[in-house]
Each structure stands twice: as structure tokens, then as C-alpha cells.
Amino acid sequence: MFGKSNPRVVFLAAAAALGLLASQALAQTSDSAGWVTAWGTSQQGLGETKITSATVRMIARVTLAGDSVRIRLDNTFGTEPVTFGRAAIGPRIQGPAIAQGLNKALTFGGKTSVTIPAGGSARSDALAFRVEAQQDLAVSLFVNGTNVAPSQHSGAVVTSYLTADNSGDRALAEDGKPFTGKTTATFWLKSIDVHPYTPATAIIAFGDSITDGTCTTLDAHDRWEDIVAQRFAMQTPILRSIVNEGIGGNTVTSAHVQPPPDSPPGMSRVERDVLSHSGVSHVVLFMGTNDIRREVGAGEVIAGTKSIVTRIKAQGIKVIGVTIIPRHNRDPDSNSTGWGDAKTKIRNQVNEWVRTNAEFDGVIDFDKVVRSRSNPNLIEPAYNCGDGIHPSPAGYFQMGKSVNLGLFMSK
């Protein structure tokens, strides 16, 4: 199958170091010349898919208009260098098909190919290329290698495409016919920056599965931050992109977490997934439920959150705190220590701190949006996707609708 990642990837210390190296390599150019990140995702492991002399076509919906683009490719979890013999970008029409005559080759330091070392990162040269907010772009990468496993984001909730092995370089193909394979993971593509027509900034949604989009609809772009991005595109002259840096199951901290986390915790990915992006003015910090589920107390969740906030605000970026939504009681099983009244009490303690803590530059109270009218410790039935953990699409819509855009009007 396509798009699966290896279970229990060994990554925690390595991911923190690799993310730091990647951010250092990109730091000098991340905010230069008015660039703003318009789309991004969080790599979380090494995929099981093996690619041999084939082309992948990653689909990404940018949230900001501009007259030039550049992409960033990360090999964060790769165990060996990866070579892309060609890269291209174009506006997706439907499926893997690209608008005729608009698929454009990208270069890296003036060259059509680029090799990225294990743990490394590369940013393309700028390309004069008109994009619109809410437009799907297709980024095509010819993988010039044998049995190459992708560094990936596993749960993109967006369909992307790839050609059969040994089909060669099809990066410039526009009709989409060679792309017979599908995946719901995002391979190697870390971000897309645009050069906006007028001054703009980026908002990073930094969170777990409720930001990543668990229980949302494949290819529908109906996560809470998608709704916020659509509202910005339609309702305000203030230009803001929304960048989804959510990972399912993500925690604030890795200390004292049981069972151990299966993705790099928020504290270790601040550099890679927030500070290395271009033109960031705000971060929406929405984590903590998985720490509590994994036996972490309120004090440790708060301390870890404070550490993240301090590091982000030190760069002049505003941080918006978010309350943790209800989680229904469930018995422990082989992969979880369950949830009960004691953990709900911890959640409520953390939420009280979020609502009253002066260190945040604003608060979004998603807890109040989706909680049951009859029992505030449960999710409203219409907003519960069925697992007692994640919102339904209707719940995500209400969350996105509730966000006060005024929180992001000042830089």
C-alpha cells in the first residue's frame, strides 16, 4: 500500500537534531525578500513505499496569492541521500492533471536536479509564477534512485499521485495519465512559499490530530484551519496564509510519556516546523490532549507549553493559545492507557491556565465551541466524529467559524 509509515520509527533525538540542522541551513533565506509560507506540512517518519526511477506528484493547496513561488524539500527521516532529477510545479485541474502549458520546471542553485542528504533540506530557486489563494498546486518530483523510501507526512487527508516504478522522468507531463498510483501521504515536500502581491504574513497552526485533520473528509479541506483560511481569503483585506503543522498523536513533551510518543513532540520541532518558515507573524498552539492521555500531569503540560511559547515569542512572533476539547472516557487497551475522570480534571486545569495565562497574545476557546450542552466534559453529539476524541466535519466547521480573525490583524 502507498503512504504508510513504519510503526514506532526511532526518531526522537534524531528528529530534534535534524530539524535544527535543517532550520539552520534555511535560516538565512527564510524571511528574505518578502517571502511568505503559503502551505506546509510536518514530516513524521520514513514511509514504507519504495520508489524506483519514478515520479511523484504531490498536491498542495496554497492559502495566499502571489506572483512567484519556491518550494522546500526535506529528507528529515531519510537514512540516505535522495536525488531528484527534475522538479516541476503547476496548477492542478483535477486528479493528477495540470493546466495545459502551465507546468513549470524548478531549479536548485540554477540546476535542474538536486541531491538532499539524510536529514537535510533544500529550497528551490524562485520561479515567476502566478498563484491564487485556495489554489491546488501539483509539485512533481522525479526520484532518480532505487527503492527509495520517502520522508513523509502520513495523514495528509489529500490525495497525491505517483507513477509506476521504472517509468522515469514524468515531472513535466500535464495530462496526468502516467500517474496511476495514489497516496494520502505527502512525500518530501515540506513547504511552498509565495511572494505576495501586497504585504502578508503566515499563521502556523501547530498542533496534533485535531489540527492534522483526523475525521475530516478526504480532499474536502474541511479542517478548522481550512475554514479560517477560506474566511481570510473571502472576508478581509488583511492577507494571512494558514500553514498546517499538525501531527496525529503529537505531544508537547516526550518526558514521562506512556506509552512513548510515535512522533517528534512539539518541543523538539519548534525550529523545523515553525521558526524555519517564511514571514511568520502568529502561531496557534493547540496541543496537550495526547500528553494527558499518556499519563502526563497538568504541571508538566503547562511547563512544556511555556517553553514552546518562550522560544517562539523570542523571535517576535505572537502566540495564540487554544483550550483542549473534551475527551470521552475509555478503557485502557494495548496501545493506550485510556481516559477517565482524573484525566478530564487535568484537562480542565490546563484549560483554566490557557484561559487566564497572560503569556499568550490571545486565546481560542475550542473547548466551549464543541462541548456538550448537557455535559461540558463530553463532545456535543453532532460534533463528535464517533470516537469521543475528534470533532466531526460539522464540529471542525464550527471551530473554524468561531475563530476571531481580529486576533491576527496585528503583526
N, C-alpha and C positions, 0 to 999 in steps of 0.2 A: 504493500500500500504506500501511497505517497503521503508526505507531510507528517509522519510520526517521528517522535524523538525518543532517544534511548532512555529507559527508565533510570531514575536515580543517577543522572550524569554527575560525575565528580567535578565540581566546578567552583565551590565557594571561594576558596583562597585564590584560585587561578583567575576566576572571573573578576574579582576585585582588582587584581594586578593588571590584567589585560585591559579592563575598562579604563584604568588610569593611564596606561600606556597609549591607548587609542586617543583619549581625550587630550593628552599632552601633545600628541602628534598633530592634532587638529586645532589646538588652541589658538595658534597664531592667525588662522583664517576664519574661525567660526563666526566672528561678528564683523568681519571686514566688509567694506563696500556696500553696506545696506542690505545684505542677505538676511532672509528670514526663513526658518524651517517651516515648511507648509505641510509636511507629512513625516511621520516617523514610527518606528516600532522597536520593541525590546527583544533582542535575541536572548534565548534562554537555554539553548542546548545544541547538541550536534544531532542532525536528523539521521534517520535510518535509510532514507532514499540514497541510492548510489547513482551518480550521473557520469556517463562516459561519452565524451565528444558530442554533447547535446546542448540545446539552447533552452533556457528557462525564461518565461515571460511573467514577471511579477506585476500585479495590478495594484495601484495605489491611488486613492482619491485625495488630491490636494485640497486644502481649505483656504487658500489665498491666491489671488490673481497676481500675475507678474509678466514681465517681458523677457526674462531669462531664467534658466534653471541650471542646477547642478545636482548630482547625486552623491551619496556616500555609501560605500560598500564596506561591511565589517566581516572579518573572519574570526570573530571573537572566540568561538569554540572549536575552530578548525585545529586539527592536530598536525597539519602540514600546509605548505603554501598552496594557494589556489590561483590559477591563471585564467583570466577572462580574455579570450582572443578578440572579442568585439563586444561593445555595449551600445545600446540604442534606446531612444525614448520617443514616444509618440502618443497622441490622444486615442484612447481605446474607444471603439464604436460599440461593439457587442462581442461577448466571449473574448477570444484572443485576437480579434480583428482590429486593425488600426486604420485610421482615416487615410485614404489614399494620398500619397505624396507627402505625408507629414511625419513619417517615421525617420528620425534623425540620428545619425551616429554621434556618439560621445567620445571624447578623448581624455586621456590622463597624462598631464605633462606633455601634451602635444602628440602622444602616441595612441594608436587605436587599441592596444592591448595593455593589460596591467596585471602584475602578479602581486598578491597580497600575502604576506607571511602569516603563519599561525599566530592568532591573537592580534593581528594587525588591522589596519583600516586605510582606505584610500578615498579621496574625494575627486570627482571629475572636474575637468575644466568647465568654465561657464559656457553655456550654449544659448544664443539668442533664439528664444522660443516662447511664443505667447501661450500662457495657460490661464484658465479661469478657475475661480473658486468652485469647489464641488465637482471638478472635472476628474474623470478617471484617466490616469496615465498608465501606459504599459512600458515597463523597463525590461528590456531584453538583454540577456547575458549569455554569450557563447562560452560554455565551460570546456576549456581545452585541456582535458585530463581524463584519467581512467578511474572509475569507481570513487568519485569524489563525493564525500558526504557534506551537505551544506550546514553551515552555521545558520540557525533559523529561529524565527518566532513561530511557535507551533500553532497557536489558536487565532489565526488572523480573522476568521469569520468572513473571509473574502476568497473567492476562487481565483487562483492563478494557474498558469499553464506551463507545460514543458513538452519538448519533442522527444521522440524515441531515441534511445542510445544509438550512437554512431550515425546520427543524421546530420552532424556537422553544424556549421555556422548558418543559422536561420534568423539571426538577430534583426536583419533588415526586411524580412518577409512581412508583408502587410495584410494579406488576406486571412491569416491565422490558420490555414489548413494544416500546416506541419505540426501544430501544437495539439497533439491528440491526447496528451496526459493532463491530469488535473491534480491540484493540491490545494489545501486550505492553510498551508504554512507559507511563510514568507522567507525565501532563501536569500541570504547575504545582504539584501537591500536594507539599509539602516534608516536612511532619511532622504528626503528631497527638499532642497532649498529653492526658493524663488527670489528674484529681485523684483519687489512690488512696484507698482506704478506710483504709489504715494507712500509716505512713511507708515510702517506697520510693525507689529511685534508678534511674538509667538507665546501661546499659553501651553504649558506642558501639563497634561493630565497624568499624574504619577501615582499609580495605584496597583490594585490586584485584579481579580477576575471580574469585579463589577465595573472596572474601567476597561479591561480587556474585552469584555462583551459576552461572557458566558450566559446562555439562554437568550441571546439576541438572534436575529434571523439572518441566515447566510445570504450575503450580498445585498442586504437591505439597508445597511448603515443606520441602524436604529439604536445604537448605544447612547447613553446620556450625553456624552461629549459630542457625538454626531449631531444631536439635536441642538446643542449650544452652537456648534459651528454653522449650522444652517441658519440659526437665528442671527448670528453675526453677519452672515452673507446677505441676508434679506432686510434686516431691520435697523442697521446702524451705519453711519459713515465712518465710524471708528474701525480700522482694519486690524483684525486679530485672527491668526491661524490657531487651530487646535491640534495638538500633537499627542497621539495616544501612546503613552509609555506604560501601559498596564501589562501585568503578567499574572495569569491564573495561579492561585495559591500563594501569591507573594506575601512576604512578611516584612515588617520593619527591621527586625533584628534576626540574627542567627543564633544568638546565645540562649541557652536553656530552652531551645525549641524542640518539642517532642510530639510526633516523630520529626526527624530532621527535615528541613525545608528542601524542596526539589527545584528551586530557582534561586538566583542570586538575590539576597534580601535588599530591601530599599537602601539601607545604609551603605551597602557596597557598590551600588550602581548609580549614585548621585552624579559622579563625574561623567560616566558614559552616557546616561540616559537623560540628563538634564543640562549640565553645565557645558557640554560639548556642542550643544545645538546653537543655532544662529538666531540672534535677535530676540532672545527670551526676556519677557518682562514679568511674567507671572507663572507660578506653579500651583496647581490644585493638588494637594497632598491628601490622598484617600486610601489609607491602609490601616491595619490593626486587627481586623477580624480574624485573620489567619494566625496571628501571634496568640491571640486569646484561645482560639481553638487548639493550639499546640502548647497549651499549659503555661503561657507567659502572663505574668501579673500586670496590673494597671501601671504600677510604678515603672516597670521596665519598658512597657509600650510607650509611656509618656517620655521617658528619658531618651529612647531611641528616636522618637519623633522630634524632640527638641534638638537632637544632634543634627538631623537632616535639615531642619528649619534654619539652624545657625549657619550651616555650610552654604545653603542657598542664598540666604539674606546677605551673607558676607560679600556676595557678588553683585549686590544691588538689585536683586530680583525679589519681588513681592511673593509671599506665600499665603495661599488661602487654605484654611483647614476645613475638613469635612467630617461630620459625625458618622459613626459606624451604624449601618442599618441593622434592624433586628435579625436574629438567627434563631430558628426554631430548635427546640430540644431534640436530640437524637442520641441513641445508644452508641457506645464505642464499637468500633469494628477493627479489622486488621490494619487499616490504613488511617485510622483516626481515633483520637481519644474522646470523640463525641462532644456534645454540648448540653449544658444543663443550667439550672438556675444560678449556680455560682459564677458561671462564665457570663451570663447575662448581667449579673451585678457588676462584674469587671467592665463589661462594655459600657454600662451606664456611667461608671466612674470616669472612664476615658472620655465619653461624650460630654460630661459636665466640664471636664478640663478643656476640651476643644471649644465649647461654647463661651467659656469665661476667660480663656488664656489670652493675655494681651500681646503675646509674641506673634500671633497670626495677624495678617493685614486684612483679614475678613474671614467669614465663616459661611459655609454652605451646609444647611441642616437637612441632609437627605433622610436622616432618621425620622424626622417629623413628616416628611413627604410620603413615605411608603409604609409607615407603621399602621397597624390595625386601629380602627376607631374604638373597638371594644377591649383590646388588649395591646398596650403600647410595646410589649415585648415580643410581638409577633408581626409578620408582614401582612398587610391588608390582602385578603384572598385574591382579589383581582390583580394585584401587583406581584403575586408570588408565582414564580415560574413552575413551582411544583416540588422543589427540593427544600423549601424553607430557608434558603440561603441567598438565592439570586432573584433579582426582580424579573418579572415578565417583560416583554416588549412594551406593554402598556405602562408598567412601572418605570422602565427606563425613560419613556417619553415624559412622564410626569416629573421625573427627576430633572431631565434636561430643560423642561419648560419652566421649572421653579427657579433656576439659577438667575440671580440678579446680575445682568450684564454690566451694571454700574460698578461692580467690584473690579472690573478690568479696564475701566476707562482711563485711569491714570497710569503712567509708566512707572 
